[in-house]
Amino acid sequence: MFGPVNSILSLIFWLLSIAAFVMCAWALIHALRIPTRAFPAAGKQTKPLWLIILGFATLFTFAGAVNYYGMGMPGLLTIISVIAAGIYLADVKPAVNEYRGGGGSQGPYGPW
């Protein structure tokens, strides 16, 4: 009786899990590319701490995306992981982008 509804909800939760994994992986890759000195200079936590947080967040969301827990819905660790990656992307990423480095010549719209 609830077969089609359950399959649609399972698909929605799986797509949300994939989106959470992509978001956490994006935050982790960004944190890896930023110089270590940029984090304290921006007044944020250290780079190793963010790498640990985002590394575990990526691991937990990957496990949720491949349905490692055996549940159809995202678990508590997946939700916490999305919150951690969201904090990084909304607060830390804009602050440390100013310290990205690169040098070189600057054009009117940024480096070229």
VENLIN-V483742 format. One record per backbone hydrogen bond with DSSP energy under -0.5 kcal/mol. NH is the residue of the N-H (numbers start at 1). CO is the residue of the C=O. If there is no record, write none. Layout:
BEGIN
nh | co
NH | CO
NH | CO
END
This chain:
BEGIN
nh | co
6 | 2
7 | 3
8 | 4
9 | 5
10 | 6
11 | 7
12 | 8
13 | 9
14 | 10
15 | 11
16 | 12
17 | 13
18 | 14
19 | 15
20 | 16
21 | 17
22 | 18
23 | 19
24 | 20
25 | 21
26 | 22
27 | 23
28 | 24
29 | 25
30 | 26
31 | 27
32 | 28
33 | 29
34 | 30
38 | 35
39 | 35
39 | 36
40 | 36
41 | 37
42 | 38
43 | 40
44 | 39
50 | 46
51 | 47
52 | 48
53 | 49
54 | 50
55 | 51
56 | 52
57 | 53
58 | 54
59 | 55
60 | 56
61 | 57
62 | 58
63 | 59
64 | 60
65 | 61
66 | 62
67 | 64
68 | 63
70 | 67
79 | 75
80 | 76
81 | 77
82 | 78
83 | 79
84 | 80
85 | 81
86 | 82
87 | 83
88 | 84
89 | 85
90 | 86
91 | 87
92 | 87
93 | 88
95 | 91
96 | 92
97 | 93
99 | 96
100 | 97
107 | 110
110 | 107
112 | 105
END
